[in-house]
Amino acid sequence: MTQSRTVTTMSIGNKEVRALKQTSSEKWLPEKEKKITWGYFVSFLLLVIAAICLSLTPNARAADITLTPKIGLATGYEDNIMYSREEKVDSTIISAMPGLILNYDTLVSSAQMIADFDIAHYIDETDLDYVNQYYNAHGDYRVSNRWKIKAGFNFKKDTMLNSYLEETGRVVQRIDRLYTNPSAGFSYEISKTSSIDTDYRFEKIQYEKDLYQDYERHRLDVRYRHQLKSIQDTILVGPSFYHRENDLSDVDYASVDFGWLRNWDAITSTFATVGARYTNEKYNITGENRDGIGARARVELTRRGVSSTIEFHYYHDLATLADGTDVNVDNFRVIYDYLLTARIGAGINAHLVLSYKSSSSQNRDTQDNRYYFLEPYVYYQLTKNSALYLHYSYQNSSADLIDSVDPWERNKIWIEYRFEVPMKF
């Protein structure tokens, strides 16, 4: 299959730059593919081995160590694998989702490592089979009564119709994307109620084909935290900085944020931040600089009860698209789960993403976009460690913020068996 392309002219200042514009997500482009390295998997594997070796030392005997192997087995039907407007490809799908969780806790340190795989086989379209990989590791160590250090590593390898779609709401080609995110930081307790936290993160995005713009981002967050006399409330204030670079442009970003964290009770908490941001973008082709101002915000609500769980997440900030440009993103997510009886439960995952130009002077070819996702499900708890799920999902995208006469749509229905075995050492 081939995909149509058009060459567009992008205005930057008083100059015009020719750019390749993707007209739809229907088909594959004969672009040069990049070699996907497995070094990140090896690095994560070494971290797991190091953690296991550490758990065998005498100092670890007082630690609380839990190793949880898990697996999900699923089969179902998907009606639009390529998430296309035309020439839709459907198939029965068989999936396996193995994973491993390692938790390590002592009085002065803690660590968690998670590895998840999503292995899919399409009965009628075997050339579209995939293996998605997700790794996450983070930990902290209390050096003294006041100082604590922390580090983390996050890696994703999946198609552009997975995590990229969830982050930006944009429909693009179904090719692999690599996301690498090591991080480090420290915190210093000024007093029993006040502290300073510093976090550094490096993000590297790589696309399988040269059609899209790889980029790197360095980010630094500094926060002053103070717990109020109510004990339930904590306020936060501090700056954030990042530098993002790709072949199209370099962006310097600075913001000042104010936040509020409240623990309403033992099962309910809220977190909110709001801030103002300033950006300076330098275009590599023309040398032009463009300044921009805007807002950033985040709101989170979590309630975990005995019979129900609800989570609400929202953030507003800039996101970098596959074509190398930055857009505003409003990202909403709701997760609700309710236990109807001792064994039967139901829930829904809902996701809405609005993405639009970051300024009125931005390239006119940058379109607004709306994406939403709905996934209701029911389940039956077979045993303490296993359950049977029935899922249905619906995805809808349009090239505007309200509605479109010709949206992208995708339906999927599947049944899934989940099993896990927590083992304490």
N, C-alpha and C positions, 0 to 999 in steps of 0.2 A: 504493500500500500504506500501511497505517496501523499504528502500534505502540501497544499498550496501555500505559497509565500508571496508577500508583496514587499517591495522596497519603498520605504516611506522617507520623507524628508523631515528631519527634526530640527526645529529652530532653537538655537542657543545664542542668546544675545542677538547680534546682527549677522551671525553666520549660520549656515545650514549644514547639517551633518546627515549623511545618508545612513539609515539604520535598517536592519532587517526586522520586519514585524511579523509575528505569528498571527495568522488569521483565525485559527481555531485549534482545538485540541484533538481533532478527529484522528489524524494519522501520523505516521512516523516520518521524520525528515532524514534524508540520507546525509546527516552530518557526521563529522569525525567523532568517534567515540574515544573517551579517555579511559585509561587503565585505572580501575578502582583498587586501591591498596588495601591489604589486609593487616597492615601494621597496627592499626587501632585495636583490632580484635586481639592480636598478640599482646599488646600492652595491657589490655584489660585482663587477659588470662593470667599474665604475670602478677597483676595486682591481687587476683583471687588466690593464686598459689602462695603469694607472700602472706596474705591474711590467714590462710590455713596453717602455714608454718608458724606464724605468730601465735595462733591459737593453741599450738602444741607445746609452747614454752612454759616453764614453771610460773612465770608472771601472769599467764593467762588462766591459771586454774581458778582464780577467783572471778573470772569474767563470766558473763551470761552470753552464751553463744548459741545461736539458732540457725540451722541450715534447713531450708525449705525447697526441695525439688517440687516442681509442679508441671502439669501438662493440660492442654486443652485439645480436644479432638472435635472437629466440626465438619458438617456437610450441608450444602444448600445450593441456592440458585442466584445468579447475578445477571441482570438484564442489560447492562451497559458497561462492560469492563473498562473500556477506554474513556468513559465519561464523555461521549460524543453527542453532537446534535444530529449527525447523519451517520448512516452505515453502522448502526449499533451492533456490537458483538456481544452475544450472551453465551452462558455456559453454566453447567453444573460445576460446583467447586468443592474440593476436599481440602481441608486444612489441618495442620498440626501446629500447636503453639506451646512448645516446651520452654521451661524457664527455671531459674535458680535464684534464690534469695539467701544472702548470708548477713546476719545481724550479729554485731559484736559490741558488748557494753561492759564497761568497768566503772569504777567510781570517778576516774579522771579522763576517760576517753570513750568514744563511741564511733562505730563505723557501720555502714550498710553498703552492700554490693548487690546489684540486680542485673541479671542477664535474661533477655526475652527474645525469642525467635518467633516469626510468623511465616510458616512454610505453606505455600498454596499451590495446588495443582488443579488446572482447569481441564475437565474431561474432554471438552470439544475444542479447546484452544491451547494446546500444550506449549506453544511458543510464548504464551503470556504468563507462564508459571513464574513465581518469584519467591525469594527468601529475604524477608525483612529482618533486620537486626537492631536491637536496642540494648545499650549498656549504660548503667549508671552506678557511680561509686562516689560516696562522700563520707567524710569523717572529721572528727575534731579531737583535740587533745588539750587538756588544761595544764599549762606549763607551770603556773603558780596560782595563788589565790585570786590574782587580778587578771592574769594574761591567759588567753586561749587562742590557739591557732586552728585553722581548718583548711581543708582542701577537698576538691571534687573533680570528677571526670564524667562527662556525658557524651555519648556517641549514638548517632542514629544512621542507619543505612536503609532507606526505603524509597518507594517511588514518589514522584512529584504529586501523585493523587492521594497521598497519605498526609504526612505531617506538614508539608508545604501548603497543601490545600487548607488544612486546619488553621494554620498561622496567618495566611494572607487572604483566603477565600477565592483565590485565582485558579482558574482551570488552565492548565498547560499540558505539554506532552507528558506521556507516561514513561518517564525515564528515571533512572536511579539518581538519588541525591545523598551526599554524605554531609552530616552535621557533626562537627567535633567541637567540644566545649570543655576545656580544662579550666579550673578556677582555684583560687587560694585567697586566704584572708586571715584577719585576726580581730580579736575584740579585747578591749581593756576596760575593766570595771573601775570607774572613777570613785564610786561609792556603792552602797547597798542598793541604791535606786537609780543610778546613772551609769551609762557606759557609752563607749565609742566603738562602732563596728566599721571595718573596712573590708571590702570585697573587690577582688580583681577577677575578670573573666575574659578569656580569649575565645572567639568564635571563628570557625573556618567553615565555609560552605563550598562544596565542590559538586558540580553537575557532571553527569556522565558524558554529555555532549558539549561541543564548543558553541552551540547555539546560544547558551546562557552564560551569564556573567558570574564566575566564581568571585567570592569576596572574603575579606578578613575584617574582624572588628575587635578592638581592644576596649574594654569597659572598666571603669572604676567607680564604685559607689562608696560614699562615706556617710555614716549616719550617727547622729547623737540620739540616744534613747534615754528617756526619763520616766520612771514609774511614779504615777501620782499617788496621793495619800489614800485614795480609794482602793489601791492595790490592783483593782480590776483593769485600770486604764494605764496605758503607756503611750506617750507621744514621741514622735520621731521628727527630725529635721536634718537636712544635709544635702550636699551637692552630688551630682552624677556627671560623669564625663565619658565620652567614647570617641574613638577615631575609626571610621569605616573606609576601606579602600577597595576599589575594583578597577577594571580597565576604563570604565566610563568616567568616574569621578572619585574624589576623596571628600569625606564629610567629617567635620569636627562638630561635636554635639556637647552642649552643656545644659544642665537643668538644676533647679533648686526645688526640693520636694518637702512637703509637710504631711505627716502621717499620724494615724490614731489606731491603736490596737486595743480592743476591749474583750475580756473574757466575761461574758454575761453570767455563765454558770459553768458547771463541770462539763457540759456537752455542747455549749454554744459559744462561738467566738466570731468577731468581725474584725476586719482590717481594711483601712482605706488610706490612700495617699493621693495628693493632688499637687501639681507643680507646673512651673512655667519652663519652657525650653527655648534654647537659641541654637540655630544651626548655621554653619558656613560650608557651602559646597563649592569645590573647585573642579571645573570640568577639564579633564586631561587633554582633550582635543583642541579646545579653543583657549584654554587658560582663564576663562571667565570665572569670577567668583559671584556666588549668589547667597544672600543672607535670608534667613527665615526665622519666624517666631511661632510658637504654638503652645499647646498644653499637653500634659501627660497625666494620666490618672489610673488608679487601680482600686477595685473594690472586691472584697472577698467575704463570704459568709459561709460558715460551716456549722452544722448541727448534727451530731451523731448520737442518736438515742438508742434505746434497746430494740425498738421495732421499726425505726425509720432513720434514714440518713438523707440530708439535703445539703448540697453544695451549690453556691453561686459564685461565679468568677467573671470579672469584667476588667478589661484594660484598654486604654487609649494611648497610642504612641505611634512612632514611625516604624515601618517595616520595609525591608529591602526586597524588591521583587526580583524574579529571575532575569529580567532584562536589565538589571542594574540600577533602576530608579527607586526612589523612596516615596512611599505613600502613607497617608494617615490610615490607621486601622482602629476600628471599634470592634472588640472581640468579646462576645458574650457566651457563657457556657453554664448550663444548669444540669445537675445530676440529682435524681431523686430515686430512692429505693425504699420500699415499704414491705414489711413482713406481714402477710395477710393471716397466716396461721403459723404454727410451729415449724412447718416445712415449706409452705408455699409463699412465694413473694413475687413482687412485680416492681417495675421501675421504668424510668425513661431518661435518656440522654438527649439533650437539646443543645444546639450550637448555632450561633448566628455571627457572621463576620461581614462588616461593612468596610470597604476600602475605597479611598478616594484621594484626589490630588492633595498634596501637602501645601500647595500655594496656587493662587490664580495664574501665576506666571509659569507654572510647570508645563512641560511639553504637552501640546494639545492632543497628542496621540495616546496619552495615558487616560484610560477609561475608568469611570467609577465601576464598582462591582459589589454585588450582594450574593452571599452564600449562606444557606442554612441546611442543617442536618437534624433529622429526628430519628431516634432509635428506641422504640418501646420494646419491652421484653418481659417475660415471665419465667419463673424458675421453680424447680422442686429440689429441695435439699435431701439428697439420697442418704448421706451419712454426714458425720461431723466434718469430713474432709472432702466430700464430693457433692456435685450438684449437676442437674440437667437444665439447660437453658433453651428457650425458644426466642429468637431475635427477628425483628424486621427493621430495616433502615431505609430511609428515603433522603436523597440529596438533591438540592436544587440550586443552580447558580444562574445569575443573569448579569448582563453587561450594563447594569444601571443599579441605582440604590433602591428603587421601588419594585417595579415589575418589568418583565420582558415578554414579548410575544413569542420569543423563541429561546427559552431557557435550556440549559443543560440539566438533565434529570437522570437519576440512577436509583434503582430499587434492588434490594437484596433481602433474602429471607434464608435463615439457616438455624440448625439445631446444633447445640454444643454441649459436650460433656467436659466438666472440669474436675481435676483431682490434684490434691497437694498433700504432702506429708511433712509437717514441721518436726524437726529432730533437734532436741536440746543436748548440749554437751557440757 
